[in-house]
Amino acid sequence: MFKMLARLYLIMLVTYGVALYTVPGLVLSLFDERTGTYNQQQAKGTLRLIQVRFSQTPQDSWPALERELQADFTPLQLRVISLADPSLTASEREALKQGKNAVRSGYFGELGTALTQLPGDHVIELVSPDPPVDINIIYWLMNILVGAALLACLLIWVWPHWRDLQRLKRTAMMLGNGNLAERTRISPRSNIGELAQVFDKMAQDVEGLLNQQQELLNAVSHELRTPLSRLEFGMALVMADPLEPQTRLRLEQMLGHVRELDTLIDELLSYTRLQSPYQLPELQEVPMQAYLDSVLGGFIDEQESREFTLILQFEDAPERFVLDPRLTARAIQNLINNAIRYCERQIRVIARAHPDNGLIVSIEDDGIGIPVDERERVFEPFYRMDRSRDRDTGGFGLGLAISRRAVECQGGRVVVGSSPLGGARFEIFLPLASTPCN
């Protein structure tokens, strides 16, 4: 609020100052003749009295009379000058020769200098001096009070706008954090009332769509998984009976396809849940050594069958760290599974501290790596590089997308690069202060 108020107030002060010094001059230039006439009328009586006093006094006594009148007219400045004085303009001399008075305007069109002719080509000059310092201070004080009044008016005008905008901002943040039932509750009479109503309608529509999506997920989970489980169980019963080798081979292939479809549904449900704002991280403090040992322990059987080495290294990693154990384990497992598909003999998992008090977990392999132009696309759902079109090595194209989303839900990020082993290196960064999933 204060930034917005300061900017608006600064604009108003600059505008007020510029107008204060330009508008009067512009207006007075339009009415210069009328102002001059008024000043002449104002000075006419005073100049006439002074002219009479000098006319009744011998010219030799004018200096004494000048001093006397100067004392009487203080703070006005009175002096006798020659008609040929260089301070007089040609128009002023012409007017004085014709027996007329001449005037000069001061600030804001006020009477500044009055001139009248005396006998013998002499001229009386009566000058109104600039106001003293204390009077100028009063004028500036009035301007300051006017500025304070403008500021008060701005505060009265800005406050409801700022209050409603803050409420709108707070509601947007709550919606982004997954509280989809939050609404602005801004009065329709507010200046942003229409905007708030549109925002609330949008939030209501988003909440409805996500609720429908959640219902669809539940339906898919039940309506597809249940018949697939029945089909798998039925095929297993059939295979328990004596069968011809060719028939058994076909049944095993069909059973593999059913399990593959079941796995695909699992991946789809996992990715869709992670995309939902309802998916909030369940943060816990875990011992990192034991936690990573347990995550990597699930790959012992694959190590024996594929004959590769899985190494875990700690490089100044924190002993304990706050994270979501389920989401982090899913991200690491998917990245290790991806490394298993392409590695030759070695996979290395390295845990180390981040300079900003975070945690970095790197998964490296000695495979063929990932081209630079495809490193960002590998995180897209269902994207598989040309070398992995085969289902046996390429998977479904959801593992890396799920890993990135599982880490982003905790406020972290996943990046891919080249490994010193020769293959790809995926780095998971988790911040010390994790933020909810957006």
Salt bridges, closest charged atoms under 4 A:
GLU68 OE2 - ARG53 NH2 3.65
GLU92 OE2 - ARG104 NE 2.74
GLU125 OE1 - ARG79 NE 2.43
ASP164 OD1 - ARG163 NE 3.31
GLU182 OE2 - ARG185 NH2 3.59
ASP205 OD2 - LYS201 NZ 3.05
GLU207 OE1 - ARG183 NH2 2.82
GLU223 OE2 - HIS222 ND1 3.20
GLU232 OE2 - ARG259 NE 2.95
GLU260 OE1 - HIS257 ND1 3.86
GLU260 OE2 - ARG391 NE 3.97
ASP262 OD1 - ARG225 NE 2.80
ASP266 OD1 - ARG225 NH1 3.35
GLU267 OE2 - ARG330 NH2 2.53
GLU285 OE1 - ARG320 NE 3.44
ASP356 OD2 - HIS354 ND1 3.88
GLU364 OE1 - ARG348 NH2 2.73
GLU364 OE2 - ARG425 NH1 3.66
GLU376 OE2 - ARG404 NH1 2.70
GLU380 OE1 - ARG377 NE 3.88
ASP386 OD1 - ARG389 NH2 3.15
GLU408 OE1 - ARG405 NH1 3.57
GLU427 OE2 - ARG352 NH2 2.93
GLU427 OE2 - ARG425 NE 3.87
